[in-house]
Amino acid sequence: MKPTLPKILLLGLLANAAIAPALYSATGPDIPRGTAYAIGLLGIVVVGLAIYLATVIVQPEKF
């Protein structure tokens, strides 16, 4: 089953919903809740790009 864009977006949002509250509780009132969600989403994007680039480097013939 090939992952489609809506499934990828849903998984990203669910992961962000799990990461952002932990980040918000770890920092306390120092950063607003919206900023915590933005940092969580940015972290997910960075990890996704790192996995993609590692895959492209290891298996360039697929791309």
PyMOL commands that set and color helices and strands:
alter all, ss='L'
color gray80, all
select helices_A, chain A and resi 5-30+33-58+60-62
alter helices_A, ss='H'
color red, helices_A
deselect
rebuild
show_as cartoon
